[in-house]
Amino acid sequence: MKQIRAWNPKWRTLRCVTFLALAAAMPTAAGGCNNAKPERPETEATRTVPVLQPGHGTGNHPHTMTTTSALTDAQRAEVIAKIGDETITLGQFEERLNNQPAYVRVRYNSLEKKKEFLDNLIQFELLAHEAKSKGYDKDPDVVSAMKQQMVKKLMEEDIAGLVSATDITTAEIEQYYRDNPTLYHKPEQVRVSQVVLATEAEAQTARNDLLKEIEANPRRKRQTFNDYVRRLSVDEVTKTTSGDVGFFDKEGNRDSADDKLPQPVVDAAFALESINDISNVVADGQQFRILMLTNRRPQIDKSLDEVKRQIHNKLYRERRDSAREQYIAKLRSAAQVQLHEEHLALIKNPEFRPPDLVPPGPDGTNEVPGLKEIQRMREKAEENGLIGDDTHESPEHPN
């Protein structure tokens, strides 16, 4: 007599991925038998309960019902179905049923519906056995899917447990807050672009011409300024970035560089009130600048209570990531991984040619419909200071 085995949870993943391969191959297999396709019962159970994953609960589903079992241990051990030498117990059935999303679970309150659900589980077992007998458990796609599921389980149940959110102490949070004052206390900052000229006369002439062009076409205020930067500015560093100087505070301290800005430049920049406002000519030693305000950051001064949760989450993520890296490093060391990365150079990258967005028009162009209107909308937004060009950030607000 064959020994009867209970439904072993360790084989859930194998059954699931085995059936995935079987389901994918079913039309092909059927085609080899006089095109006779296996029938699938058109019951509500087969439509609402995925036959692919009856062995996988959905306990983490956001709408899963919380149901307390009323079964005794003896009742849970009762066998309700036997498939070959496998069995399904009443406790296993209840677990699968209650792990369904709430909107599915409520459809199976009647005895008849529970029978349909059980029949669905039996169908799955039958198909999984058939798939294994045909060698689908060794199919590369099935093996790969099973590995993915095993890694997912390992990450969720083993590695995730290496660190707990409760491990982060209040003292650590307070220390991080003290060690990183610039993250939570920042002075007001502005950002400008500049046209730099060698003489005051050149700068004044350029500013007058610039204002005239902007008055003639105010929608292109930012683009016009950028054109002047490219054509006239003698500062090679900022010339390639549309004159962008970066953010700086009232002391001239810059985010993007260690050197301070001259105080006359700082004072002129902070005197500008609105985005895209243009300064008078600013004298700076041997150079003369025309500034445009492109962004402004208000002062940030956050208390520990305001950022305590944020710091806690950051420290927890860092500690969790560190634990995972150490765990993998031990596995790598034990496995004695050997690399031959030089062979990667043999793989050729595919050639990519972006397709035309639209067929050429009568004039031979490929202009996208509505593109001119989008450009006008962008120019209007830039004029109002809502957005900048590609080298500038949009106005920021404190969190």
C-alpha positions as CSV (number, residue, x, y, z in Angstrom):
1,M,0.0,0.0,0.0
2,K,1.3,3.4,-0.9
3,Q,1.9,5.8,2.0
4,I,-0.5,8.7,2.0
5,R,1.2,12.0,2.2
6,A,-0.3,15.2,3.6
7,W,-0.3,18.3,1.4
8,N,3.3,19.5,1.9
9,P,3.5,23.3,2.0
10,K,7.2,23.0,0.8
11,W,5.9,22.0,-2.6
12,R,3.5,24.9,-3.1
13,T,6.0,27.0,-5.1
14,L,7.0,24.0,-7.3
15,R,3.3,23.2,-8.0
16,C,2.6,26.9,-8.8
17,V,5.4,27.4,-11.2
18,T,5.0,24.0,-12.7
19,F,1.5,24.8,-13.6
20,L,2.5,28.1,-15.0
21,A,4.7,26.2,-17.5
22,L,1.9,23.8,-18.2
23,A,-0.6,26.5,-18.8
24,A,1.7,28.2,-21.3
25,A,2.3,24.9,-23.1
26,M,-1.3,23.6,-23.0
27,P,-2.3,25.0,-26.4
28,T,0.7,23.4,-28.1
29,A,0.2,20.1,-26.4
30,A,-3.4,20.1,-27.4
31,G,-2.6,20.8,-31.0
32,G,-0.8,17.5,-31.2
33,C,-3.9,15.6,-30.3
34,N,-6.3,16.3,-33.2
35,N,-6.6,19.9,-32.0
36,A,-8.8,18.7,-29.1
37,K,-8.3,21.3,-26.3
38,P,-9.0,20.3,-22.7
39,E,-12.2,21.8,-21.4
40,R,-12.2,24.1,-18.5
41,P,-15.3,24.2,-16.2
42,E,-17.1,27.5,-16.7
43,T,-18.1,27.8,-13.0
44,E,-17.8,30.9,-10.8
45,A,-15.1,29.1,-8.9
46,T,-12.9,28.8,-12.0
47,R,-13.5,32.4,-12.8
48,T,-12.9,34.0,-9.4
49,V,-10.4,31.7,-7.7
50,P,-7.1,31.7,-9.7
51,V,-6.3,28.0,-10.4
52,L,-2.7,28.9,-10.7
53,Q,-2.1,29.7,-7.1
54,P,-4.3,27.9,-4.7
55,G,-1.3,26.9,-2.7
56,H,-0.4,30.5,-2.2
57,G,-2.3,32.5,0.3
58,T,-2.9,36.2,-0.1
59,G,-2.6,37.0,3.6
60,N,-0.6,40.1,2.7
61,H,-3.4,41.4,0.4
62,P,-4.6,44.7,1.7
63,H,-8.3,43.5,1.5
64,T,-7.8,40.1,3.1
65,M,-10.4,39.2,5.7
66,T,-9.2,38.4,9.2
67,T,-11.0,35.1,10.2
68,T,-10.3,33.2,13.4
69,S,-10.5,29.4,13.0
70,A,-13.1,27.7,15.1
71,L,-11.7,24.2,14.2
72,T,-10.2,21.9,16.8
73,D,-6.9,20.3,16.2
74,A,-8.7,17.0,15.4
75,Q,-11.0,18.7,12.9
76,R,-8.1,20.5,11.2
77,A,-6.4,17.1,10.7
78,E,-9.5,15.6,8.9
79,V,-8.8,14.6,5.3
80,I,-11.3,16.1,2.9
81,A,-9.6,15.1,-0.4
82,K,-7.0,12.6,-1.6
83,I,-5.3,13.0,-4.9
84,G,-3.1,10.0,-5.6
85,D,-0.8,9.8,-2.5
86,E,-1.4,13.4,-1.6
87,T,-4.1,14.6,0.8
88,I,-5.8,18.0,1.6
89,T,-6.8,18.4,5.2
90,L,-9.7,20.6,6.5
91,G,-7.2,22.9,8.1
92,Q,-5.3,23.4,4.9
93,F,-8.5,24.1,3.0
94,E,-9.6,26.6,5.6
95,E,-6.2,28.4,5.4
96,R,-6.4,28.6,1.6
97,L,-10.0,29.8,1.7
98,N,-9.5,32.5,4.3
99,N,-6.3,33.8,2.6
100,Q,-8.3,34.9,-0.4
101,P,-9.0,38.6,-0.8
102,A,-12.1,39.7,1.0
103,Y,-14.1,40.3,-2.1
104,V,-13.4,36.7,-3.2
105,R,-13.8,35.1,0.2
106,V,-17.4,36.3,0.7
107,R,-18.5,34.4,-2.4
108,Y,-17.7,31.1,-0.8
109,N,-19.8,31.3,2.4
110,S,-22.3,28.6,1.3
111,L,-21.5,24.9,1.4
112,E,-21.9,24.6,-2.4
113,K,-19.4,27.4,-3.1
114,K,-16.9,25.8,-0.7
115,K,-17.2,22.6,-2.7
116,E,-16.4,24.5,-5.8
117,F,-13.3,26.0,-4.2
118,L,-12.2,22.5,-3.1
119,D,-12.8,21.2,-6.6
120,N,-10.6,24.1,-7.9
121,L,-7.8,23.0,-5.5
122,I,-8.1,19.4,-6.8
123,Q,-7.9,20.6,-10.4
124,F,-4.7,22.4,-9.5
125,E,-3.2,19.3,-7.9
126,L,-4.1,17.1,-10.8
127,L,-2.6,19.5,-13.3
128,A,0.5,19.9,-11.1
129,H,1.0,16.2,-10.9
130,E,0.6,15.8,-14.7
131,A,3.0,18.7,-15.3
132,K,5.6,17.0,-13.1
133,S,5.1,13.7,-14.8
134,K,5.9,15.3,-18.1
135,G,9.1,16.9,-16.8
136,Y,7.8,20.5,-16.6
137,D,9.4,20.8,-13.1
138,K,12.8,20.8,-14.9
139,D,11.8,23.3,-17.5
140,P,14.2,26.3,-17.3
141,D,11.4,28.8,-17.1
142,V,9.8,26.8,-14.2
143,V,13.1,26.5,-12.4
144,S,13.8,30.2,-12.8
145,A,10.3,31.1,-11.5
146,M,10.8,28.7,-8.6
147,K,14.1,30.3,-7.7
148,Q,12.5,33.7,-7.8
149,Q,9.8,32.6,-5.4
150,M,12.3,31.0,-3.1
151,V,14.4,34.1,-3.0
152,K,11.3,36.2,-2.3
153,K,10.5,33.9,0.6
154,L,14.0,34.1,1.9
155,M,14.0,37.9,1.7
156,E,10.7,38.2,3.4
157,E,11.0,35.6,6.1
158,D,14.8,35.3,6.9
159,I,16.7,38.4,5.7
160,A,13.9,40.8,6.6
161,G,14.0,39.4,10.2
162,L,17.7,40.3,10.6
163,V,16.8,43.8,11.6
164,S,13.6,45.1,13.2
165,A,12.3,48.7,13.1
166,T,12.2,48.6,16.9
167,D,16.0,48.2,16.9
168,I,16.4,51.9,16.1
169,T,16.7,53.8,19.4
170,T,15.7,57.3,20.3
171,A,19.3,58.0,21.1
172,E,20.4,57.1,17.6
173,I,17.8,59.3,16.1
174,E,18.8,62.3,18.2
175,Q,22.5,61.7,17.4
176,Y,21.8,61.6,13.6
177,Y,19.8,64.9,14.0
178,R,22.8,66.5,15.7
179,D,25.3,65.1,13.3
180,N,23.5,66.4,10.2
181,P,22.4,70.0,10.9
182,T,22.5,71.1,7.3
183,L,19.7,68.6,6.4
184,Y,17.3,70.3,8.8
185,H,18.5,73.8,9.2
186,K,19.2,75.8,6.0
187,P,19.2,79.5,5.4
188,E,17.2,81.2,2.6
189,Q,18.9,80.6,-0.8
190,V,18.5,82.0,-4.3
191,R,19.7,80.8,-7.6
192,V,20.7,83.0,-10.5
193,S,22.1,82.9,-14.0
194,Q,24.6,85.4,-15.2
195,V,26.0,87.1,-18.2
196,V,29.6,88.2,-17.5
197,L,31.3,90.9,-19.5
198,A,34.7,92.5,-19.4
199,T,33.7,96.2,-19.3
200,E,30.9,98.2,-17.7
201,A,30.0,99.8,-21.1
202,E,29.7,96.4,-22.7
203,A,27.5,95.1,-19.9
204,Q,25.3,98.2,-19.9
205,T,24.8,97.9,-23.7
206,A,24.1,94.2,-23.4
207,R,21.5,94.8,-20.7
208,N,19.7,97.5,-22.6
209,D,19.5,95.3,-25.7
210,L,18.4,92.3,-23.6
211,L,15.5,94.3,-22.1
212,K,14.4,95.5,-25.5
213,E,14.3,92.0,-26.9
214,I,12.4,90.7,-23.9
215,E,9.9,93.5,-24.1
216,A,9.4,92.6,-27.8
217,N,8.8,88.9,-26.9
218,P,8.2,88.5,-23.1
219,R,7.2,84.8,-23.5
220,R,10.8,84.0,-24.4
221,K,12.4,85.9,-21.5
222,R,14.4,82.9,-20.2
223,Q,15.5,81.8,-23.7
224,T,16.5,85.3,-24.7
225,F,18.7,85.6,-21.6
226,N,20.3,82.2,-22.3
227,D,21.1,83.3,-25.8
228,Y,22.9,86.3,-24.4
229,V,24.9,84.0,-22.1
230,R,26.0,81.9,-25.1
231,R,26.9,84.8,-27.3
232,L,28.4,87.3,-24.9
233,S,29.5,85.9,-21.6
234,V,33.2,85.7,-21.0
235,D,32.9,83.3,-18.0
236,E,33.7,79.9,-19.5
237,V,32.6,78.0,-16.5
238,T,28.9,79.1,-16.4
239,K,28.7,79.8,-20.2
240,T,28.1,76.1,-20.8
241,T,25.3,75.9,-18.3
242,S,23.2,78.9,-19.5
243,G,25.0,81.1,-17.0
244,D,23.8,79.0,-14.0
245,V,25.6,80.0,-10.7
246,G,23.7,77.5,-8.5
247,F,22.1,78.1,-5.1
248,F,23.8,80.3,-2.5
249,D,22.8,82.0,0.8
250,K,23.2,85.6,1.9
251,E,26.8,85.0,3.0
252,G,27.7,83.9,-0.5
253,N,28.1,80.2,0.4
254,R,27.4,78.1,-2.6
255,D,25.9,74.5,-2.8
256,S,27.8,73.7,-6.0
257,A,31.2,75.1,-5.1
258,D,33.5,75.8,-2.2
259,D,34.3,79.4,-3.1
260,K,32.1,82.2,-2.0
261,L,30.4,84.6,-4.3
262,P,31.4,88.3,-4.1
263,Q,29.0,90.2,-1.7
264,P,27.9,92.7,-4.4
265,V,26.6,89.8,-6.5
266,V,24.9,88.2,-3.5
267,D,23.2,91.5,-2.5
268,A,22.0,92.1,-6.1
269,A,20.6,88.6,-6.3
270,F,18.7,88.7,-3.1
271,A,17.3,92.1,-4.1
272,L,15.5,90.5,-7.0
273,E,11.9,89.8,-6.0
274,S,10.3,87.6,-8.7
275,I,11.6,84.6,-10.8
276,N,13.1,85.8,-14.1
277,D,13.7,89.4,-12.8
278,I,16.9,90.9,-14.2
279,S,19.3,93.0,-12.2
280,N,21.2,96.1,-13.0
281,V,24.8,95.8,-14.0
282,V,26.7,94.5,-11.0
283,A,30.4,95.5,-10.7
284,D,32.7,92.7,-9.5
285,G,36.3,93.7,-9.5
286,Q,37.5,93.3,-13.1
287,Q,34.1,91.9,-14.4
288,F,30.6,93.1,-14.7
289,R,27.5,90.9,-14.4
290,I,23.9,90.9,-15.4
291,L,21.8,88.5,-13.2
292,M,18.5,86.7,-13.7
293,L,16.7,85.2,-10.7
294,T,15.8,81.6,-11.6
295,N,14.9,80.0,-8.2
296,R,14.4,80.7,-4.5
297,R,14.5,78.4,-1.5
298,P,12.9,79.6,1.7
299,Q,14.6,79.1,5.0
300,I,14.3,75.6,6.5
301,D,14.3,75.1,10.3
302,K,12.9,71.7,11.3
303,S,12.7,70.5,14.9
304,L,13.6,67.0,15.9
305,D,9.9,66.1,16.5
306,E,9.2,67.1,12.9
307,V,11.7,64.8,11.4
308,K,11.9,62.0,14.0
309,R,9.9,59.5,11.9
310,Q,11.8,60.4,8.8
311,I,15.2,59.8,10.5
312,H,13.9,56.6,12.0
313,N,12.9,55.2,8.6
314,K,16.2,56.3,7.1
315,L,18.3,54.6,9.8
316,Y,16.1,51.4,9.6
317,R,16.6,51.2,5.8
318,E,20.3,51.7,6.1
319,R,20.6,49.1,8.8
320,R,18.4,46.6,6.9
321,D,20.4,47.2,3.7
322,S,23.7,46.7,5.6
323,A,22.4,43.4,7.1
324,R,21.3,42.2,3.7
325,E,24.7,43.0,2.2
326,Q,26.5,41.2,5.0
327,Y,24.3,38.2,4.7
328,I,25.0,38.0,0.9
329,A,28.7,38.5,1.5
330,K,28.8,35.5,3.8
331,L,27.0,33.4,1.2
332,R,29.4,34.6,-1.5
333,S,32.4,33.7,0.6
334,A,31.0,30.3,1.4
335,A,30.2,29.6,-2.2
336,Q,33.6,30.7,-3.4
337,V,32.2,32.6,-6.4
338,Q,34.5,32.9,-9.4
339,L,34.1,35.6,-12.0
340,H,35.3,35.7,-15.6
341,E,33.9,39.2,-16.5
342,E,36.2,39.5,-19.5
343,H,33.7,37.5,-21.5
344,L,31.0,40.1,-21.1
345,A,32.7,42.1,-23.8
346,L,31.6,39.5,-26.4
347,I,28.0,40.6,-26.0
348,K,27.1,43.1,-28.7
349,N,24.6,45.8,-27.9
350,P,21.7,46.1,-30.3
351,E,21.5,49.1,-32.6
352,F,18.7,51.5,-31.6
353,R,17.1,53.8,-34.0
354,P,14.2,55.8,-32.6
355,P,11.1,55.5,-34.8
356,D,9.6,58.5,-36.4
357,L,6.8,59.9,-34.3
358,V,4.5,60.7,-37.2
359,P,4.8,60.1,-41.0
360,P,6.3,63.0,-42.9
361,G,3.8,65.6,-44.0
362,P,3.4,67.1,-47.5
363,D,6.3,69.4,-46.8
364,G,8.5,66.5,-45.8
365,T,8.7,67.4,-42.1
366,N,7.8,65.2,-39.1
367,E,6.3,67.8,-36.9
368,V,4.2,66.4,-34.1
369,P,0.6,67.7,-34.0
370,G,0.1,70.2,-31.2
371,L,3.9,70.6,-30.7
372,K,3.7,74.4,-31.3
373,E,0.9,74.8,-28.8
374,I,2.9,72.9,-26.2
375,Q,5.9,75.1,-26.9
376,R,3.7,78.2,-26.4
377,M,2.4,76.8,-23.1
378,R,6.0,76.1,-21.9
379,E,7.1,79.6,-22.8
380,K,4.1,81.1,-20.9
381,A,5.0,79.0,-17.9
382,E,8.7,80.1,-18.0
383,E,7.5,83.7,-18.3
384,N,5.6,83.3,-15.1
385,G,8.4,81.6,-13.4
386,L,6.6,78.3,-13.0
387,I,9.4,76.3,-14.8
388,G,12.9,76.9,-15.9
389,D,14.9,75.7,-18.8
390,D,16.6,72.3,-18.9
391,T,19.5,73.4,-16.8
392,H,17.4,74.9,-13.9
393,E,15.2,73.4,-11.2
394,S,11.7,74.4,-10.7
395,P,10.9,76.6,-7.7
396,E,11.1,74.5,-4.5
397,H,9.0,74.5,-1.4
398,P,9.9,73.1,2.0
399,N,8.6,69.7,3.0
